[in-house]
């Protein structure tokens, strides 16, 4: 039997998030999840830690739980311990100083504001090299298969109206974390590196990347139902240092070799509802 082990919400895209005991899940995921994001004011476009690695050293939390459709201010804590609210008049200057480059902080904008979500200039004009840098792929390795991602993410940083990479939810199992720990016994395999919304507990004897077989299936958790839409191709963010976790390129080398770049699965919400830690996570017929 599977169950919900951890629930994670990330108020600011690419910053460290916060664990919850329960949450409503709507068509757009967890209320308040990735409600804020950073825009690069030099190269343009919304940017995450794939491009601004220092974001991973920052954390964000809400002092009250956002309601569905509500955007609340969040409290940011930078690597040096400095704190600033996302609604502070000094937020842009404080964040630019913390990240070492000129940025602005934005709440979600309407989906119709396409220019806001359009991708900024690449760091490398060679598209293949740009992708290799984003996905932390070496010259002798193949690029990940990203054909299952929504087509709009090739033009926009995220589906317009959201700051998600591709889909509203990212789901992982503890079995996958155990398998990665077995493959990398000298690495710090911490769930925070992989930024799921939902970590699913499996029985201790389950081994391997269990959720990779879930694509196309529907699951019930609490009062909610989700469809597993696609595998999640991993990127350089999984290797970045933050808190006590060191930089670790071995993680991507292992995922490329053992899991075809993937870890975890993306999901769509087909029936909104409340979810709590400990709720059963069970496959249902469509």
Phi and psi in degrees as a GROMACS rama.xvg file:
@    title "Ramachandran Plot"
@    xaxis  label "Phi"
@    yaxis  label "Psi"
@TYPE xy
-100.21  154.168  UNK-2
-150.035  162.497  UNK-3
-77.0858  117.006  UNK-4
-95.9699  -42.0847  UNK-5
-141.535  146.426  UNK-6
-123.77  129.769  UNK-7
-126.293  138.688  UNK-8
-127.214  141.021  UNK-9
-122.933  94.9161  UNK-10
-57.9149  -38.6233  UNK-11
-117.096  127.119  UNK-12
-51.2404  126.445  UNK-13
77.6011  -6.52773  UNK-14
-83.6689  160.266  UNK-15
-62.1664  148.836  UNK-16
-108.488  -154.815  UNK-17
-138.003  142.989  UNK-18
-86.8193  141.768  UNK-19
-120.426  156.058  UNK-20
-90.7777  -29.4084  UNK-21
-158.517  159.442  UNK-22
-164.727  148.837  UNK-23
-72.4714  150.111  UNK-24
-122.735  123.012  UNK-25
-104.445  -176.957  UNK-26
-56.0498  -27.8463  UNK-27
-102.643  19.1399  UNK-28
91.3567  -150.942  UNK-29
-77.4702  130.576  UNK-30
-54.7644  131.103  UNK-31
86.0749  -6.12073  UNK-32
-73.6591  121.483  UNK-33
52.6026  49.3368  UNK-34
-83.5017  -13.6267  UNK-35
-127.89  151.446  UNK-36
-154.553  162.81  UNK-37
-101.162  136.094  UNK-38
-109.038  132.134  UNK-39
-78.4744  114.843  UNK-40
-87.8048  3.94866  UNK-41
-100.44  -54.7476  UNK-42
-97.3741  -10.5169  UNK-43
85.0889  160.122  UNK-44
89.7522  151.593  UNK-45
-66.9614  135.604  UNK-46
-128.306  141.304  UNK-47
-110.853  -166.333  UNK-48
-72.2245  -9.93398  UNK-49
-58.6767  -31.7757  UNK-50
-111.2  -31.9005  UNK-51
-120.002  85.8419  UNK-52
-60.9557  -28.6006  UNK-53
-64.1489  -19.2782  UNK-54
-56.7797  -34.0973  UNK-55
-67.068  -18.8314  UNK-56
-84.8639  -7.18771  UNK-57
-97.8801  157.071  UNK-58
-132.522  157.972  UNK-59
-142.03  145.154  UNK-60
-149.449  156.702  UNK-61
-95.9127  148.312  UNK-62
-91.9412  -10.1884  UNK-63
-145.767  151.446  UNK-64
-78.3514  124.747  UNK-65
-64.7119  144.259  UNK-66
-84.4084  159.997  UNK-67
-53.2091  129.778  UNK-68
82.3247  -1.75067  UNK-69
-100.319  137.903  UNK-70
-111.187  111.534  UNK-71
-102.576  157.537  UNK-72
-68.2998  146.243  UNK-73
-118.825  157.257  UNK-74
-96.5602  122.217  UNK-75
-99.7447  140.709  UNK-76
-122.33  121.822  UNK-77
-87.4428  172.873  UNK-78
-59.6591  -29.943  UNK-79
-87.9506  5.35963  UNK-80
92.6539  -10.2617  UNK-81
-62.4933  140.494  UNK-82
-117.332  150.486  UNK-83
-159.293  139.116  UNK-84
-81.7173  147.998  UNK-85
-64.4354  -19.1223  UNK-86
-97.0156  5.83008  UNK-87
-70.4018  140.131  UNK-88
-59.4661  -21.8019  UNK-89
-98.7376  7.64799  UNK-90
-57.9973  -43.9798  UNK-91
-64.6227  -43.3541  UNK-92
-66.7202  -43.4256  UNK-93
-63.4638  -42.8345  UNK-94
-69.7034  -39.0443  UNK-95
-61.0986  -40.9047  UNK-96
-65.2343  -44.0333  UNK-97
-64.6864  -35.9382  UNK-98
-92.017  -13.4541  UNK-99
76.4523  21.9909  UNK-100
-159.642  161.577  UNK-101
-78.8436  116.037  UNK-102
-136.793  165.328  UNK-103
-128.658  155.074  UNK-104
-107.664  132.158  UNK-105
-130.42  135.52  UNK-106
-75.1455  167.393  UNK-107
-53.6166  138.09  UNK-108
-108.871  162.157  UNK-109
-57.1545  147.855  UNK-110
-60.2833  -24.2628  UNK-111
-73.0162  -14.7256  UNK-112
-84.9208  72.463  UNK-113
-63.6538  -34.1619  UNK-114
-63.2883  -31.8727  UNK-115
-63.4395  -37.0488  UNK-116
-93.701  -9.43355  UNK-117
-64.2728  142.848  UNK-118
-63.2182  143.069  UNK-119
-80.7358  -178.137  UNK-120
-64.3672  138.061  UNK-121
-68.69  158.192  UNK-122
-77.7504  -23.2989  UNK-123
-132.898  125.993  UNK-124
-69.4932  -19.1256  UNK-125
-81.1704  109.154  UNK-126
-58.9002  -41.7639  UNK-127
-63.3393  -42.2129  UNK-128
-66.7229  -38.427  UNK-129
-58.2544  -46.135  UNK-130
-66.3535  -38.4575  UNK-131
-62.7059  -36.8995  UNK-132
-70.4048  -41.2555  UNK-133
-64.7877  -44.7825  UNK-134
-92.8169  5.97441  UNK-135
54.4033  48.4039  UNK-136
-104.52  131.282  UNK-137
-79.5475  162.035  UNK-138
-57.7304  -30.0563  UNK-139
-93.1212  9.0059  UNK-140
-109.614  151.63  UNK-141
-78.7099  154.318  UNK-142
-74.1412  154.564  UNK-143
-69.6847  157.5  UNK-144
-81.5968  112.671  UNK-145
-113.258  18.7764  UNK-146
-68.7785  -20.479  UNK-147
-84.9094  -5.50357  UNK-148
-76.385  153.694  UNK-149
-57.4409  137.274  UNK-150
-59.8008  -28.2765  UNK-151
-66.1148  -20.6408  UNK-152
-74.546  -7.14681  UNK-153
-83.8652  -17.8477  UNK-154
-105.293  -33.5205  UNK-155
-115.177  154.974  UNK-156
-64.1842  -29.2363  UNK-157
-154.404  163.372  UNK-158
-55.1802  124.398  UNK-159
-51.016  137.332  UNK-160
94.1192  -4.10999  UNK-161
-138.083  164.532  UNK-162
-115.12  19.8816  UNK-163
-74.6097  153.283  UNK-164
-63.6356  -39.234  UNK-165
-153.817  -47.3287  UNK-166
-134.174  162.872  UNK-167
-67.7869  -25.4511  UNK-168
-131.46  144.097  UNK-169
-119.092  126.287  UNK-170
-120.067  135.383  UNK-171
-135.444  163.21  UNK-172
-114.293  155.272  UNK-173
-69.8202  -20.546  UNK-174
-62.2202  -39.3141  UNK-175
-66.6792  -39.5574  UNK-176
-64.1303  -40.0391  UNK-177
-62.7929  -42.784  UNK-178
-63.6321  -41.9206  UNK-179
-65.7462  -37.3134  UNK-180
-64.9305  -36.2696  UNK-181
-65.3565  -40.1245  UNK-182
-74.5054  -25.9963  UNK-183
-129.24  69.2766  UNK-184
-63.937  -20.4289  UNK-185
-97.2677  4.52731  UNK-186
-101.917  158.537  UNK-187
-93.8951  95.719  UNK-188
-90.9434  101.047  UNK-189
-120.036  134.454  UNK-190
-56.302  -27.9479  UNK-191
-65.4894  -21.8166  UNK-192
-64.7634  -27.105  UNK-193
-109.716  -7.17865  UNK-194
55.5983  45.3666  UNK-195
-75.3053  157.494  UNK-196
-81.1247  -35.425  UNK-197
-130.582  125.033  UNK-198
-105.806  124.412  UNK-199
-102.5  127.201  UNK-200
-81.8466  135.227  UNK-201
-118.378  172.257  UNK-202
-69.5884  147.484  UNK-203
-56.6902  -27.4296  UNK-204
-80.4164  -11.098  UNK-205
-69.149  134.219  UNK-206
-129.793  154.077  UNK-207
92.6878  -177.804  UNK-208
-85.8335  77.3104  UNK-209
-57.6924  -45.6199  UNK-210
-69.6923  -12.4763  UNK-211
-65.1365  -16.0829  UNK-212
-93.9579  5.66896  UNK-213
-93.132  -10.5979  UNK-214
-57.9329  130.995  UNK-215
90.9163  -2.98976  UNK-216
-103.696  160.902  UNK-217
-114.72  141.785  UNK-218
-131.848  149.316  UNK-219
-108.67  135.089  UNK-220
-141.224  119.961  UNK-221
58.566  -128.514  UNK-222
-94.7913  7.84954  UNK-223
-108.458  151.666  UNK-224
-128.997  139.072  UNK-225
-131.804  149.933  UNK-226
-104.369  131.627  UNK-227
-81.5419  116.816  UNK-228
-94.8143  -35.9153  UNK-229
-167.453  157.214  UNK-230
-69.3513  155.887  UNK-231
-103.636  105.904  UNK-232
-71.6033  129.969  UNK-233
-90.8702  161.382  UNK-234
-134.832  -171.328  UNK-235
-61.3239  -22.6272  UNK-236
-58.0936  -31.6029  UNK-237
-66.3953  -16.6261  UNK-238
-102.409  -5.59332  UNK-239
-76.7734  150.09  UNK-240
-84.2522  142.275  UNK-241
-164.564  155.613  UNK-242
48.0673  -125.516  UNK-243
-93.3231  2.69593  UNK-244
-87.2665  128.635  UNK-245
-83.7572  164.716  UNK-246
-61.6744  137.379  UNK-247
-149.233  83.6376  UNK-248
-61.9717  -18.818  UNK-249
-61.3629  -25.4476  UNK-250
-61.7967  -47.6196  UNK-251
-70.7964  -35.1301  UNK-252
-58.9194  -40.1272  UNK-253
-72.4256  -41.8981  UNK-254
-66.0755  -37.2613  UNK-255
-62.7487  -44.5248  UNK-256
-74.9483  -42.9466  UNK-257
-98.1025  -21.3256  UNK-258
-136.351  18.9198  UNK-259
53.725  40.1562  UNK-260
82.9977  -11.068  UNK-261
-98.9909  149.646  UNK-262
-157.947  118.213  UNK-263
86.9162  172.653  UNK-264
-136.201  147.755  UNK-265
-87.9788  149.057  UNK-266
-138.081  150.061  UNK-267
-103.688  151.292  UNK-268
-95.6488  121.532  UNK-269
-105.549  -19.2605  UNK-270
-143.012  105.549  UNK-271
-63.0684  154.397  UNK-272
174.099  172.577  UNK-273
-80.4302  142.223  UNK-274
-132.478  139.874  UNK-275
-131.287  150.93  UNK-276
-57.8199  132.663  UNK-277
99.2233  -13.7458  UNK-278
-62.613  145.155  UNK-279
-66.4659  146.174  UNK-280
-122.222  106.806  UNK-281
-136.234  142.419  UNK-282
-70.9674  140.589  UNK-283
-130.117  156.567  UNK-284
-73.8907  149.962  UNK-285
